[in-house]
Amino acid sequence: MDRFSFLNAAHTEFFAQLYDQYLENPDSVEPSWRSFFQGFDFGMTTYNEENPVEQIANFASNNTDVSLVSDKLQKEFNVLKLIDGYRSRGHLFTKTNPVRERRTTSPTLEITNFGLSSADLSTVFDAAKAINRQPCTLQEIIAHLETIYCQHIGVEYMYIRKPEIVEWIQKKLGVNDNQPNFSSDEKKSILNKLNQAVSFETFLHTKYVGQKRFSLEGGESIIPALDALLEKAADKGVEQFVMGMAHRGRLNVLANIFGKSTQDIFGEFDGKDYDQEYFDGDVKYHLGLTADKVTASGKKININLAPNPSHLETVGAVIEGITRAKQDKYFPNDFSKVLPIAVHGDAAIAGQGILYEIVQMAQLDGYKTGGTIHIVINNQVGFTTNYLDARSSTYCTDIAKVTLSPVLHVNADDAEAVVHAMSFALDFRMEFGRDVFIDLLGYRKYGHNEGDEPRFTQPVLYKIIAKHKNPRDIYMEKLLADGVIDNTFVKGLEQEYKSKLEVNLEESRKKDLTIITPFMKNEWKGFEQVSDVEMLKKVDTTFPIAGLTEVANAICNLPADKKFISKIQKLINDRKTMFFETNKLDWAMAEHLAYGSLLKEGYDVRISGQDVERGTFSHRHAVVKVEDSEEEVTLISSLEGATGKFNIFNSLLSEYGVLGFDYGYALANPNTLTIWEAQFGDFGNGAQIMIDQYISCGEDKWNNQNGIVLLLPHGYEGQGAEHSSGRMERFLQLCARHNMYVADCTTPANFFHLLRRQMKTTFRKPLIVFTPKSLLRDPRVVSTVEEFASGTFQETFDDITVNKEGVKTLVFCTGKFYYDITAERENLGRNDVAVVRIEQLFPLPVEQLKDIIAKYPNADDYVWAQEEPKNMGAYSFMLMNFDLVKWRLASLKAYAAPASGSYTRAKRRQADALRMVFDKNLYR
């Protein structure tokens, strides 16, 4: 590393001022600097550079003639290196750990490591100007740096590559030397919230001995910090807050920040049943809440704590989606009005891969939310794992460096420092619209939950913790010593809060049922919750031909003043031909017509996923590029009379995080058709946690409806194990009662009506669609304009091509296999075989299937046919849910992998399954 590389960091203003002073009056500059600048002017006579400040730094770092740099000047440079050292590494030497000694880090910030000695401590250095101070002694400079960088707040930021951000941070840290400066009233407010936090945990610990609550003890200072954050953010114009958090401290946050009735919390502890029959609920430390509050300054705010499962970090993606939906809906193009707050555990933020996916979304057009405040409740232990075994990085927050976000490490025992750090984080977010991280370094008073024995695994640490005072008592003693409060004030706080809890506990035990407050009820006003019976009722999804024609005109005409590649021109012309001439509309047209019709009716459409703008199989082309400039043109945006907004985004290479985001988006905006498309159906595997723990059961656990649509390309076409199956069997196994729709359509018109139904109902359910690949361009897979304009979604299609009296074999199937079966039937000339398509697998249209079976009086051979292996696909689901007939199975035998990697073997196996459809003797 260059000896003078520090000159290029953040000291240009200092050099500029000093050099300008030298040019104006050389004698006014300290002799060593005057000597340096004279040498600099001489050395630059052969150069013709524009920036004198950069010249100075370059000259100093490249100059080999040490005689030009006097000893005093060398010392000035060494002081600048010392300043740079504190800025870059001061966080490693802070007093931020309340219960452990810090790990030893070298080299230290000892002045001898910077070419300075104790003899220099009383020397006055001009380098002090680099920290916005008048020339002062080295001892004063060090004291100043120690105060800013090495007390209860450690700041990481020097890796940020934008000078304006670095400069802003340094000026911000210079205010009060990065130390809190609160009024007496503010200090009393902090103590009040600390008292609530501590008293709440103590009350639960005595009233509900041994029950899991994931106590906040050791991190209680987050409560006054969150309270201050809401107050200050509201004053800055934030109107809505969206928060996601881990277990630890959730109940405390619900009670003391969100204002959830402690009567309801006590009812959950008592294990009472719920006031709604169809709602199974979840454990108390998974539940969310929406509340409206008025701040101390009279600002009305809406605050939301999202529910989440035990995979805690998943909620980070969900709250980003909720936030973006609220921003798009209520405050278009203004990210400042809705603030996301993500509270993490230290082990999770370091260990859970979804955090990386979420962080990488932060500045992407389709997913950014104007900056998230990340807060880590750092227990220094995950479950029973010490932090040294939990990560390879120095800090749990080192993921922040991915997006060059600043990190503040704070001692959780210093409540004022925590509130001060939170204020810094808010100011940074509002100024730059970027993420910021607070590492709240505390401890965990008990084990992972209140039933654990932490001394099994951390005996030394928990001896220290057992003797350690809580943050409230530490702060109370400080305020007593400073004369801010007296003992009467403290006793009054404690007694008043505890009395309220006692009253609410008594009232709670008079109630028989637990009431769960709806999450985001304002957004869901007018929507009803329904059973599977209601889900099977027909919905009017018709749309007039005149309106379809308007949509077609928008998507079938390229701008005349722009040049596109010939393949795009042909593709768009083909669309025009199919709509206006041949009247044979394919799958892509069905999609666009569905979106356009919904836009004209005032619904928004959001689609995201990998390559969705073009489509993995190059069928969608919702966005086309101008050939010469790569300007993006979204044809459907030119649709006249559309009041809805159309947004489509190619996502980052993420399934888990992006699906979580889109689930959150759909959760906050039920009038947007929100679609996540997997590149191939099996890519849903990467998002399985979101599917298992949110999409399939969110309504049952948390009373949350959600209309997210998953498009999963599915079909056996010899593309190997990974790209054949969307794992239909997994979704069907998750289906029960009224939780979601699962469909596998065979015609463009039916897909059109399916998408429209998703918005036209008075309720919302997740929709899983197994979409085609080869059928996207199959000439058999077309529909007429009239089929789009009239009718509704068909859960089943009976066979209209056969004489029902003559049918002996009645085949039931779904999706692409229908076309393979009918082609083989035609090849064999088997008029005694009818093929029934089940377009919706859940809720299964049993009554419709009964009616169809009754139309075939002579059928005695009932077949379930599928191209998936026996242990996959819909077979087991049909066996469990459809017992009207005795099935004969036509499929591949059971396999571990969904399909063979050999194209030849895959086609041979599929041919075997087809033969089984027509030959009952091949049944196995």
Phi, psi and omega in degrees: 000137179300142181298333184246023181297335179298339180293338182270359189282285188211032188240019185297323181297321179298313180297318182299314181296316183292320181291320176299320179296320179295317181295325181283318182208092184305325184288345180279351182266141179309137190309319183293322177292321179298320178296320181296314183293327176296316177295324179296313179300319179295317182292336183269001183297337179264004181246162179220058180269158187270327189258105183296328181293315176296324178300318180300312182296317180295319179299316182295323184280338183257343185291128180256356180269094186295343180293339180282345181245105183292167179299319180296318180294321177301320178295322177301316178297322180294324176294321177297322176296322178297315178301315179298324178297318178295318181294323184275325191231004181301328181299339180282351186234029182274172176254058187261350182261115185282344187229354180227158169285144178290151172297144179287129180237137178226153358288157180276186178264019176302140186295336179295336177286353182240020177074024179240163181220175180297337179291342181269354188298328181265002179281139178274131182238133174293339181301344178301337179297336178294342177246028174062037176234154173292158178311132183208176184287159178299323179298320178291322178297315180296317180300319178297313181294320178299320181294319183286314195252348191230026177257234184271359176231118174254136187239129173250125180200349189290351176278351180293134189264000180259112184304325182293328178286316178300316180296319180298315181298316182295322176293321180296319180291335179286343179289119182058023182054039179061030179244145179298151177213077186259151175285169179299319180295321178294321178295320178295324178295318177299315179297321180299314180290326175296320179297318177300316182297313182291315183295323179299313181293318180298319180297312180297323183294329180271329183273331183232069187298127175081353179283142178295131173216353181053066186304147178274355187303124187109344179225025186298339183293349176293335182293307175297330180292316177295321178299315179294324179298313180299316182297310185289321180296320178299321178293336178271003175104000177289131182250334181226145179235137178234120188235140171230145183206164177285181177300313193299118177086000184300314182297322178295317178296317179300317183284315193257352174245313183273346178075025176297138180300126177292340173300316179293322178296317179296323177298324177292322177295325181284353175073028180290158177287166182270161182277004180233129187292319187278358188255117182274335176077184181213171178297154190298330182270016171248349189282152178250186182195147169241135181216151171255135182227161172241125183284173180299333180267008175090011179276135177271128181228155176245126183237140185227127171249113186286140173289157177203160178273192181289340170282082197296319187289349176302328186292341177300319177291321182296316182291331176294320177294318177300314181299313182296321178298317179294320178297315180295323186280313188261329187223065183306133177065018177225098182282350188286343189275343180235125186245119174274138178232121181246120179255123186245164164265154184293321179292324184288315184294332178275331190253340186268123186296334181297335179299321179295320179296318180295314181298322181289346176281342199305328183243014180273140187305319185281350191224353183289151182229016177080022176099133179245139171269113179262129179236126178256119169277095191270103180277349185067014177201137178247116188055260174239012186264123176294154185298332179293337177263358189259348181197160175263338182284162178297310182245155175293339184266011185296345174297339179299333183291342179302318181254018178054046180264140178290152179232134174245119176264124189230140175286116185292345177282344181259092186300320180295320179296322180294315178296319179299316179296322179296322177296318176300314182299317179297313180301319180296312181299315183290331181283317189245351180063037183231163179292153174213146186239138172241122178260100184272096189275108180226228180199179180238116188294321180250193177287192180307319167228173191289356177263354182276159173249099186293338182289347173302320189243337179228061186297319182292312180302317186282346168291321179292314183297323182300331182263358188274136179285150178282161184301328179296313183292324177298315182288323179300316180296323179296315181291325175297315181295327180276355179077015180286325181225171172233177183297329179297319179298316182295312181298323179297317178300310184297314185292319182297314182291317181296322180297320178298318180297319180297317180296315181293326176295317180296317179293323180299320184285356173272349183263145182269335187233155175265132179259127178258121180284130181299146177270129180051052184295333179295319179294333186256015178297131180095350177263145181244155175266137188227165177268178178293337177296314178293326181296335182270355180286147182292143180237136180288110180242018180293156177208131189296150180300324179300319178292321177297323179296321177297319178296315181300320179298325180289320187266356183250011181225118177280149176302129186291337184268009181234150183255132180237157179295157187298326181294323177293317179300318179294318181299315181291323177295322177298321176301314181298319180297315184294328181277314190265349183236300187277339183057041175231097188263134183266188186296317181297320177297321178301315178301305185298321179293323177297313181297314182297320180295322179291321177299320180292335179270004174097000177275148172270159177229129174231126178234133174216163183145174183288122176066025185288335182298313175274323188096134181308320184259022174054043182248336191273305181047050175291331176239129177241154185251136172293135190300314188275327187249348187061021172301137181270133178236120176258103190300321185291343178291345178272005182295118181286142177083002180277125178260347175276162180253139179249124178228130177224133187226126166292126185271166166296168183283074184214137172252310183304303183292318184290318177296322175299318178299311183291328173299315177298321179298313179294331180293330183260351182217081184292348179264016171247128171286102185257119187237131167246126179249128173282144179299315165229159184304324183291346178295342174299339177304323182290349180242023189300326180297319178296324181289313184290320192253351177238296192297316186281341188218010182299323179290322182288324184275319191235005178069024184257116170284157179201132183254024180304141177247129175251122174258116186239099179304129190213136177158141184268106182227025176078025182263016175090180187294323190280327189250024176256316191247135171271010179060055179307321184300327181293316181294317181294327176295332180278347185283135174195146177053256189229031195275332180191170173259143171229124185225153177216087190279156179240353179229148178301319182296320180293324175295320176303310181291328177297314179295321179292321178302326183302329180262337188273352177281167177266014179217173178228133175226145172301145180236120178254120182239123173272105188265158185277168173240287181296331181291346180300332181236014179285124182297344177280341187262076181221160177222159179270161177302322181297326179290332175285320187287329184240174176082195181205179180295134180256117179290332179221155171234117173284164180274114182260008185259359186239161170276109188298331179296328184269004183278127176255325182247123180249113185257134174246136180205181178214148172070210189303328185300336177304315183290327176292319181293314183292327176295319178292323178299317179294320179297324181272346183067036184267091179280355180268009181244126174248146183238119180255130179262130172259105184277332178238117182272331175213135351297137183291127182280071187299317182296320177298319181292324175301313181297321180294315181300321181296340181279355183241080188294337186254004179288132177227006180232109183250124189239133164259120184244134178210151178273346177284158174300162185304323182275006180232191180065205188263001189302308182297324177296317180293322177299322184281330189247354184223094185249026181286334180223166175268119187281148161245132185266132171239104182196176170292158173289174182292137177225160176282319178265150183298329184202163178283149176280346179270125179299318181296314180294320180298317180292324178296318180294320180292324176297323177297317179297321178296318179299324179297329178300321188258355181227102183294342180286348179269003182299136176219000000 
